Amino acid sequence: MRRSVLACVLVAVSAPALASGPAEKEVLAALETWRHAMVKKDAAAFDKVFHPDLSYGHSIGLVETKQQATDHVMKSTTVYDDVTFADTKVSVRGDTAVVTGKVKYLKHPKDKAVIVQNLVVLSVWVKTGKGWQMLARQSTEVQPAPVAKK
C-alpha cells in the first residue's frame, strides 16, 4: 500500500502535466466535499470522499485509517468554524491526482476560544466508481516567522 502511494506521488510530480481542465475541476469539487464534511461534520460526505484504503496523516504525526479519520471529526467536541484553501495546485495523471496547498482551519474546542491552525498539505486522490477519493494525506504545520529584534 505505501509503495503504491509513493509510486503514485512520484509519477504525478515527476511527469509534465498530462491532463488539465475537467479532471482538475472534479478533484477540486471533491476537495470541497471534504471541506464541507469537516465544517458540517457530515459522515456521508466523508464516506463519499475518503477511499477505503485512506492513510490520513496529521501534522502531529498521527496517521489514521478512513474510519479513524471520520471518527476523529465526528466524535470530537471540536467545532470547525471554517476551512479555507490557498495556493492550491492540482496535478492530474490519469486516475491519480496530487493536490498541494495551504489549509487554514478556524476551530474551537467546546466552550473555548477559536484556534487558528495553518497547514501545508499534500494529498493524493484516485478516481473510483464513487468519483475522486482521497487515498493519502499528509500535513505539516506552518510556524509563524520569528519577529526580528530591533
PyRosetta script that sets phi, psi and omega in degrees:
from pyrosetta import init, pose_from_sequence

init()
pose = pose_from_sequence("MRRSVLACVLVAVSAPALASGPAEKEVLAALETWRHAMVKKDAAAFDKVFHPDLSYGHSIGLVETKQQATDHVMKSTTVYDDVTFADTKVSVRGDTAVVTGKVKYLKHPKDKAVIVQNLVVLSVWVKTGKGWQMLARQSTEVQPAPVAKK")
pose.set_psi(1, -50.3)
pose.set_omega(1, -178.8)
pose.set_phi(2, -63.5)
pose.set_psi(2, -38.1)
pose.set_omega(2, 179.1)
pose.set_phi(3, -64.3)
pose.set_psi(3, -40.3)
pose.set_omega(3, -179.3)
pose.set_phi(4, -68.0)
pose.set_psi(4, -37.4)
pose.set_omega(4, 176.9)
pose.set_phi(5, -64.7)
pose.set_psi(5, -45.9)
pose.set_omega(5, 179.3)
pose.set_phi(6, -61.6)
pose.set_psi(6, -42.4)
pose.set_omega(6, 178.9)
pose.set_phi(7, -62.2)
pose.set_psi(7, -41.5)
pose.set_omega(7, 178.4)
pose.set_phi(8, -62.3)
pose.set_psi(8, -43.8)
pose.set_omega(8, 179.8)
pose.set_phi(9, -63.7)
pose.set_psi(9, -46.3)
pose.set_omega(9, -178.6)
pose.set_phi(10, -62.6)
pose.set_psi(10, -42.3)
pose.set_omega(10, 178.5)
pose.set_phi(11, -64.9)
pose.set_psi(11, -43.5)
pose.set_omega(11, -175.5)
pose.set_phi(12, -67.3)
pose.set_psi(12, -35.8)
pose.set_omega(12, -177.0)
pose.set_phi(13, -92.2)
pose.set_psi(13, -14.9)
pose.set_omega(13, -176.6)
pose.set_phi(14, -95.7)
pose.set_psi(14, -22.4)
pose.set_omega(14, -178.3)
pose.set_phi(15, -92.4)
pose.set_psi(15, 153.0)
pose.set_omega(15, 175.4)
pose.set_phi(16, -67.9)
pose.set_psi(16, 161.5)
pose.set_omega(16, -177.6)
pose.set_phi(17, -58.3)
pose.set_psi(17, 124.0)
pose.set_omega(17, 179.6)
pose.set_phi(18, -105.9)
pose.set_psi(18, -20.6)
pose.set_omega(18, -178.4)
pose.set_phi(19, -139.3)
pose.set_psi(19, 142.4)
pose.set_omega(19, 174.8)
pose.set_phi(20, -149.6)
pose.set_psi(20, 168.4)
pose.set_omega(20, 176.7)
pose.set_phi(21, 92.6)
pose.set_psi(21, -117.9)
pose.set_omega(21, -171.5)
pose.set_phi(22, -57.6)
pose.set_psi(22, -43.0)
pose.set_omega(22, -178.7)
pose.set_phi(23, -64.2)
pose.set_psi(23, -41.9)
pose.set_omega(23, 177.7)
pose.set_phi(24, -60.3)
pose.set_psi(24, -41.7)
pose.set_omega(24, 179.1)
pose.set_phi(25, -64.7)
pose.set_psi(25, -37.4)
pose.set_omega(25, 177.9)
pose.set_phi(26, -65.1)
pose.set_psi(26, -40.8)
pose.set_omega(26, 178.5)
pose.set_phi(27, -64.8)
pose.set_psi(27, -43.9)
pose.set_omega(27, 178.1)
pose.set_phi(28, -62.4)
pose.set_psi(28, -35.6)
pose.set_omega(28, 176.1)
pose.set_phi(29, -65.3)
pose.set_psi(29, -39.7)
pose.set_omega(29, 177.1)
pose.set_phi(30, -65.7)
pose.set_psi(30, -38.7)
pose.set_omega(30, 176.5)
pose.set_phi(31, -62.4)
pose.set_psi(31, -38.1)
pose.set_omega(31, 177.0)
pose.set_phi(32, -66.6)
pose.set_psi(32, -36.5)
pose.set_omega(32, 175.6)
pose.set_phi(33, -61.5)
pose.set_psi(33, -41.9)
pose.set_omega(33, 176.9)
pose.set_phi(34, -62.1)
pose.set_psi(34, -44.9)
pose.set_omega(34, 179.6)
pose.set_phi(35, -58.9)
pose.set_psi(35, -45.7)
pose.set_omega(35, 177.9)
pose.set_phi(36, -58.9)
pose.set_psi(36, -44.2)
pose.set_omega(36, -179.8)
pose.set_phi(37, -60.5)
pose.set_psi(37, -38.3)
pose.set_omega(37, 178.9)
pose.set_phi(38, -65.5)
pose.set_psi(38, -48.5)
pose.set_omega(38, -174.4)
pose.set_phi(39, -72.8)
pose.set_psi(39, -38.0)
pose.set_omega(39, -176.0)
pose.set_phi(40, -95.7)
pose.set_psi(40, -4.0)
pose.set_omega(40, -174.2)
pose.set_phi(41, 50.8)
pose.set_psi(41, 60.2)
pose.set_omega(41, -174.0)
pose.set_phi(42, -104.9)
pose.set_psi(42, 98.4)
pose.set_omega(42, -177.2)
pose.set_phi(43, -62.1)
pose.set_psi(43, -37.0)
pose.set_omega(43, 179.6)
pose.set_phi(44, -64.9)
pose.set_psi(44, -37.3)
pose.set_omega(44, 178.0)
pose.set_phi(45, -67.7)
pose.set_psi(45, -40.8)
pose.set_omega(45, 176.0)
pose.set_phi(46, -60.7)
pose.set_psi(46, -43.3)
pose.set_omega(46, -179.5)
pose.set_phi(47, -60.8)
pose.set_psi(47, -37.6)
pose.set_omega(47, 179.8)
pose.set_phi(48, -69.4)
pose.set_psi(48, -41.6)
pose.set_omega(48, -169.5)
pose.set_phi(49, -94.8)
pose.set_psi(49, -19.8)
pose.set_omega(49, 179.0)
pose.set_phi(50, -91.0)
pose.set_psi(50, 128.4)
pose.set_omega(50, 176.0)
pose.set_phi(51, -70.8)
pose.set_psi(51, 147.0)
pose.set_omega(51, 179.0)
pose.set_phi(52, -56.8)
pose.set_psi(52, -29.9)
pose.set_omega(52, -179.3)
pose.set_phi(53, -96.9)
pose.set_psi(53, 24.1)
pose.set_omega(53, -176.0)
pose.set_phi(54, -53.5)
pose.set_psi(54, 138.3)
pose.set_omega(54, 168.8)
pose.set_phi(55, -122.1)
pose.set_psi(55, 106.0)
pose.set_omega(55, -171.0)
pose.set_phi(56, -110.5)
pose.set_psi(56, 102.2)
pose.set_omega(56, -176.6)
pose.set_phi(57, -95.5)
pose.set_psi(57, 130.4)
pose.set_omega(57, 178.3)
pose.set_phi(58, -95.6)
pose.set_psi(58, 163.3)
pose.set_omega(58, -178.7)
pose.set_phi(59, -67.3)
pose.set_psi(59, -17.8)
pose.set_omega(59, 179.2)
pose.set_phi(60, -89.2)
pose.set_psi(60, 1.1)
pose.set_omega(60, 178.0)
pose.set_phi(61, 99.4)
pose.set_psi(61, -9.5)
pose.set_omega(61, 178.1)
pose.set_phi(62, -69.5)
pose.set_psi(62, 131.6)
pose.set_omega(62, 176.7)
pose.set_phi(63, -120.7)
pose.set_psi(63, 129.0)
pose.set_omega(63, -174.0)
pose.set_phi(64, -123.6)
pose.set_psi(64, 156.3)
pose.set_omega(64, 172.1)
pose.set_phi(65, -82.6)
pose.set_psi(65, 178.1)
pose.set_omega(65, 177.0)
pose.set_phi(66, -56.4)
pose.set_psi(66, -50.5)
pose.set_omega(66, -177.4)
pose.set_phi(67, -64.7)
pose.set_psi(67, -42.3)
pose.set_omega(67, 179.6)
pose.set_phi(68, -64.7)
pose.set_psi(68, -41.6)
pose.set_omega(68, -179.9)
pose.set_phi(69, -66.0)
pose.set_psi(69, -39.4)
pose.set_omega(69, 177.5)
pose.set_phi(70, -65.9)
pose.set_psi(70, -48.8)
pose.set_omega(70, 179.1)
pose.set_phi(71, -61.1)
pose.set_psi(71, -35.5)
pose.set_omega(71, -179.5)
pose.set_phi(72, -53.7)
pose.set_psi(72, -42.6)
pose.set_omega(72, -179.8)
pose.set_phi(73, -84.2)
pose.set_psi(73, -47.5)
pose.set_omega(73, -172.6)
pose.set_phi(74, -64.7)
pose.set_psi(74, -36.7)
pose.set_omega(74, -176.0)
pose.set_phi(75, -95.3)
pose.set_psi(75, -4.9)
pose.set_omega(75, -177.6)
pose.set_phi(76, -78.8)
pose.set_psi(76, 149.3)
pose.set_omega(76, 173.2)
pose.set_phi(77, -84.5)
pose.set_psi(77, -5.0)
pose.set_omega(77, 177.2)
pose.set_phi(78, -71.2)
pose.set_psi(78, 134.5)
pose.set_omega(78, 176.6)
pose.set_phi(79, -106.0)
pose.set_psi(79, 129.1)
pose.set_omega(79, 176.3)
pose.set_phi(80, -94.3)
pose.set_psi(80, 104.2)
pose.set_omega(80, -178.7)
pose.set_phi(81, -72.2)
pose.set_psi(81, -36.8)
pose.set_omega(81, -179.9)
pose.set_phi(82, -160.2)
pose.set_psi(82, 148.4)
pose.set_omega(82, 173.5)
pose.set_phi(83, -133.0)
pose.set_psi(83, 121.0)
pose.set_omega(83, -179.0)
pose.set_phi(84, -124.8)
pose.set_psi(84, 152.1)
pose.set_omega(84, -177.8)
pose.set_phi(85, -112.8)
pose.set_psi(85, 147.1)
pose.set_omega(85, 174.2)
pose.set_phi(86, -144.5)
pose.set_psi(86, 151.2)
pose.set_omega(86, 177.2)
pose.set_phi(87, 53.6)
pose.set_psi(87, 35.3)
pose.set_omega(87, -177.8)
pose.set_phi(88, -75.3)
pose.set_psi(88, 129.9)
pose.set_omega(88, 177.4)
pose.set_phi(89, -126.5)
pose.set_psi(89, 133.3)
pose.set_omega(89, -179.9)
pose.set_phi(90, -118.1)
pose.set_psi(90, 128.1)
pose.set_omega(90, 177.6)
pose.set_phi(91, -123.1)
pose.set_psi(91, 112.5)
pose.set_omega(91, -175.9)
pose.set_phi(92, -104.9)
pose.set_psi(92, 132.9)
pose.set_omega(92, 175.0)
pose.set_phi(93, -132.5)
pose.set_psi(93, 97.7)
pose.set_omega(93, -178.9)
pose.set_phi(94, 64.5)
pose.set_psi(94, -121.2)
pose.set_omega(94, -178.6)
pose.set_phi(95, -97.3)
pose.set_psi(95, 17.7)
pose.set_omega(95, 179.8)
pose.set_phi(96, -127.0)
pose.set_psi(96, 139.5)
pose.set_omega(96, 177.5)
pose.set_phi(97, -134.8)
pose.set_psi(97, 143.4)
pose.set_omega(97, 173.9)
pose.set_phi(98, -114.0)
pose.set_psi(98, 129.6)
pose.set_omega(98, 179.3)
pose.set_phi(99, -119.1)
pose.set_psi(99, 129.7)
pose.set_omega(99, 175.6)
pose.set_phi(100, -126.0)
pose.set_psi(100, 155.2)
pose.set_omega(100, 176.8)
pose.set_phi(101, 159.8)
pose.set_psi(101, -174.8)
pose.set_omega(101, 179.9)
pose.set_phi(102, -103.6)
pose.set_psi(102, 142.5)
pose.set_omega(102, 178.1)
pose.set_phi(103, -129.0)
pose.set_psi(103, 127.9)
pose.set_omega(103, 178.7)
pose.set_phi(104, -112.3)
pose.set_psi(104, 124.2)
pose.set_omega(104, 178.1)
pose.set_phi(105, -105.5)
pose.set_psi(105, 133.5)
pose.set_omega(105, 166.1)
pose.set_phi(106, -111.5)
pose.set_psi(106, 114.2)
pose.set_omega(106, -174.7)
pose.set_phi(107, -143.2)
pose.set_psi(107, 159.5)
pose.set_omega(107, 174.7)
pose.set_phi(108, -148.7)
pose.set_psi(108, 132.6)
pose.set_omega(108, 171.4)
pose.set_phi(109, -66.5)
pose.set_psi(109, 156.0)
pose.set_omega(109, -178.4)
pose.set_phi(110, -47.5)
pose.set_psi(110, 127.6)
pose.set_omega(110, 175.9)
pose.set_phi(111, 61.4)
pose.set_psi(111, 26.9)
pose.set_omega(111, 179.2)
pose.set_phi(112, -127.9)
pose.set_psi(112, 170.8)
pose.set_omega(112, -178.4)
pose.set_phi(113, -70.9)
pose.set_psi(113, 158.6)
pose.set_omega(113, 179.3)
pose.set_phi(114, -68.1)
pose.set_psi(114, 137.3)
pose.set_omega(114, 176.8)
pose.set_phi(115, -110.7)
pose.set_psi(115, 134.5)
pose.set_omega(115, 174.1)
pose.set_phi(116, -103.7)
pose.set_psi(116, 126.9)
pose.set_omega(116, 178.4)
pose.set_phi(117, -126.1)
pose.set_psi(117, 124.9)
pose.set_omega(117, 179.5)
pose.set_phi(118, -109.4)
pose.set_psi(118, 123.3)
pose.set_omega(118, -178.3)
pose.set_phi(119, -124.5)
pose.set_psi(119, 154.5)
pose.set_omega(119, 165.1)
pose.set_phi(120, -108.7)
pose.set_psi(120, 129.0)
pose.set_omega(120, -170.4)
pose.set_phi(121, -127.7)
pose.set_psi(121, 139.0)
pose.set_omega(121, 171.0)
pose.set_phi(122, -117.5)
pose.set_psi(122, 126.9)
pose.set_omega(122, 175.3)
pose.set_phi(123, -133.1)
pose.set_psi(123, 148.7)
pose.set_omega(123, 178.9)
pose.set_phi(124, -114.7)
pose.set_psi(124, 129.7)
pose.set_omega(124, -177.7)
pose.set_phi(125, -120.4)
pose.set_psi(125, 145.5)
pose.set_omega(125, 176.1)
pose.set_phi(126, -128.3)
pose.set_psi(126, 145.3)
pose.set_omega(126, 178.6)
pose.set_phi(127, -87.2)
pose.set_psi(127, 124.9)
pose.set_omega(127, -178.9)
pose.set_phi(128, -126.9)
pose.set_psi(128, -175.7)
pose.set_omega(128, 175.4)
pose.set_phi(129, -62.2)
pose.set_psi(129, -22.0)
pose.set_omega(129, 177.3)
pose.set_phi(130, -90.8)
pose.set_psi(130, 1.6)
pose.set_omega(130, -175.6)
pose.set_phi(131, 103.4)
pose.set_psi(131, -160.9)
pose.set_omega(131, 179.5)
pose.set_phi(132, -75.1)
pose.set_psi(132, 128.2)
pose.set_omega(132, -179.8)
pose.set_phi(133, -127.3)
pose.set_psi(133, 143.4)
pose.set_omega(133, 177.8)
pose.set_phi(134, -73.8)
pose.set_psi(134, 120.3)
pose.set_omega(134, 178.4)
pose.set_phi(135, -96.2)
pose.set_psi(135, -35.7)
pose.set_omega(135, -178.0)
pose.set_phi(136, -150.6)
pose.set_psi(136, 150.1)
pose.set_omega(136, 178.7)
pose.set_phi(137, -149.7)
pose.set_psi(137, 140.8)
pose.set_omega(137, 171.9)
pose.set_phi(138, -144.3)
pose.set_psi(138, 137.8)
pose.set_omega(138, -179.1)
pose.set_phi(139, -129.5)
pose.set_psi(139, 158.9)
pose.set_omega(139, 173.4)
pose.set_phi(140, -137.2)
pose.set_psi(140, 141.8)
pose.set_omega(140, -178.6)
pose.set_phi(141, -82.4)
pose.set_psi(141, 136.5)
pose.set_omega(141, 178.0)
pose.set_phi(142, -88.7)
pose.set_psi(142, 121.3)
pose.set_omega(142, 178.7)
pose.set_phi(143, -87.6)
pose.set_psi(143, 142.6)
pose.set_omega(143, 178.4)
pose.set_phi(144, -62.6)
pose.set_psi(144, 146.9)
pose.set_omega(144, 178.6)
pose.set_phi(145, -64.9)
pose.set_psi(145, 141.5)
pose.set_omega(145, 178.6)
pose.set_phi(146, -64.9)
pose.set_psi(146, 145.0)
pose.set_omega(146, 179.1)
pose.set_phi(147, -82.2)
pose.set_psi(147, 128.8)
pose.set_omega(147, 179.8)
pose.set_phi(148, -68.7)
pose.set_psi(148, 135.1)
pose.set_omega(148, 177.7)
pose.set_phi(149, -85.1)
pose.set_psi(149, 141.2)
pose.set_omega(149, 179.8)
pose.set_phi(150, -94.4)
pose.dump_pdb("model.pdb")
